[in-house]
């Protein structure tokens, strides 16, 4: 029986997506129906860690909607046994080195943006709050974009990301995600994977 560990982004990132709907509700409903059918045939099992489910629910104001309850009653919510998942010293060393490198890049970007802000505001006396926000707003926005790309893109930046990988490793299951950082580190962990579009086709065609 094949096992799949699902990431939150499958239901909200439509490109690349599962190809099972154009809106989140459509995708959730279609995935739930497919999971029910495949579970009944005892061909596949579907899992998600609790933190991923928390992320999923955070996107909805009304968490009591029937299609959400139906989805949660179909997928198996399981925490990984973090004590049983072993990591090589080389992998831990690589992770530490990358964290250090990304922190340095983030610091450099912050310094550059502070200088830019100082240059922009130099010689402009007595700015009111509104005028100040208008001047500084684009700089802050630019900084946030650059900082996010330097420190988070292509990396696992949450415990939910790590638990996805750890659970897939523990179950010897397929990780299903469109997050490049999760996919990249899952490969380093030796985890099986299936792309979101291929998983969608498999769900529809199975």
Beta strands, then each sheet from edge to edge (+ up, - down):
strand 1: 2-6
strand 2: 44-48
strand 3: 76-77
strand 4: 174-176
strand 5: 192-193
sheet 1: 3+ 2+ 1+ 4+ 5+
end
